Amino acid sequence: MSERKNEMDPLTRILRLSYQIASDPVINMKRKYLPFPPLNRGTESHLEAAMKWLRLTHKATGYRGSAASFTYFGGWQPAYPETTGYIAKTFFDYSDHSSQKVYLDEAITMCDWLVGIQKEDGGINQGSVKDRGKKPSGIFNTGMVMLGWIEAYKRTKDKRYLETLVRAGDFLSGIRTDDKLWLKYSYKNIPHAYHSRVAWAILDLYGLTEKQAYLDAALDIYSWVMSQQKDNGYFDNCCFESDVRTCGNTHGIAYTLRGLLEGYKILEDEKLLDAVLKTSEVVMKRFETKKFLPTSYDERWKVVVKPECLTGIAQHSIIWFKIYEITDDIRFLNAGLDATDLLCFLQVYNSIFKDIRGAFKGSHPIWGFYAPLQYPNWATKFFADSIIIRHTMTENLEERLP
Amino acid sequence: MKVVIFSRYPRYDKLVWKEKALRGLTGMGIKPAAIIYGNTGILSALKWGLKRYGVKGMFNKKRDLGKKRVGIEVKGYSRKLKSVARELNIPVYYIKNHNGARCKKILKTIKPDLILLWGAGIIRKEILGIPKIGTLNGHYAILPKIRGMNVTEWSILLGEQVGVTIHFVTPGVDMGDILLIKQFNIEKGDTLDSIRYKCQVTTSRGFIRVVSDINEGKHRPIKQHQNEGKQYFEMNSLLRNVVVRMLESTGPG
């Protein structure tokens, strides 16, 4: 079949969606009644498929950012600066992992494109690249792009990245002094616990510049995020929107935890690690009991939205691997392995259509609440990250064991 | 003392240790008042078999198990527990679920002092509250350190002492008071199956001793504390393979 035929026209998309809708319940039946994990090939081939699809998201925009998603009703979506930023980091890591220079080159192309779309105030706009003229700079969007730039600077020592980073850092730390919760530039103008990930980016920048304002801003955010954690590990203000279904979502919780965890690694502040462990213990137990993680929980850890958010599962698996790395608690390694096995099973691996081959649905089943009927680039990005770290954790495993 | 046994049927009904334990208890004059089988029926067994072994594995697994058991000097399978119960005149009940209304009704009629779990899922609070003394479980690891699932495998992987613990059952996972801990060593040539079999035999003896101690008022329960151990879950196949390799590296018997 020619490459052209492997791309889906609108009618083919409808047919493929119908197939997906019919096959998701079958996937659930397999999970319920057959042995876990239902894997029959190595994780490396799944990683390769995921990375090839991520390259396709880049190609789909003419190498001007990574397309936000492939949707059944709209095809390829415009580039999403926020996720392009952290996808660049994945490309850097995969180029090391696979020794394929093409990923390094594309990561730099992404970072350069992001430099070009930085706004005058130093931030990166909310939403897609098409919203650049319409939407203000976003806190989270800026922070996530910084993660890509920081990696680019560390690898290339190109001063352009550092100058761009300082502008972004000044933007973030500057507005922080006026508005402690960043409400004006925050998504939906509400506070978010997952801004701990922005603190991670600012802290990383502090490591490069030693500018006190960055450290102060990061510490300030961590302090606020920690104050949002309840005794049972749940985080208040972990919502994307005011809708209760987006509160306590596994995706947002994982963002929050990752920010705190990376903060711990830089600052070596045990309080940050304790906070991560408190919540991760709860989420890990819930996942391991049923090998299932819903989209969102309420403040008592009761399920609110049942279909799975695959991004959340991938992100938590990364956190679990990292916790194992830090604490040697092998239960977290086991959970990470289980989660990545599950994700390999849920990846679109064998499709004849290259538009989705190697990708991950927003939700499983595909009609679920989170990013329905589409394949968001960030789900595949976090999956790729989780497999890369899985390989690191399982290499020479026997030597690590007691 | 009135003792009731919870078990599964037809799964795990033909295990040597169950017959030994039942005969042991009866020999001491503590004849169980009833055996209550839960999760009964072909469909339930089929579902379990599929989940555990897969479609192909379901047909191969029995043969493999047989071979492995010969390797650990078990001469064939034991008789069915229900046949032994019939021989000893112990009433047998078949129910769908140990947590269901029918089980509750049977227990309220029998008014047991003790329930022994010889293969049952998670038992709910309201059932646990029925026996006067409590419910006992045989756990295939040393408590309080390793709680949860696949605990024999976890013990080996973590380099911990292998053994079994007889403990009271509470709503928390393996958190009840400990009554007996029995340790044993891994020997050259041991496999996961052979170690599990050792656990079964040790549990069987443990149950007899603990029930006897309780009957004579000699038991001394030891409290567990939440922070003393960790709850483990089903072991991932990658780690299970590590355990198998670890056992293989101990050399042939």
Interface residues (C-beta under 8 A of the other chain):
Chain A: K32 Y33 L34 P35 F36 P37 L39 K285 E288 T289 K291 D329 I330 R331 L333 N334 A335 L337 D338 D341 T394 L397 E398 L401 P402
Chain B: K47 L50 K51 R52 Y53 G54 V55 G57 L157 L158 G159 K230 Q231 Y232 F233 E234 M235 N236 S237 L238 L239 V242 R245 M246
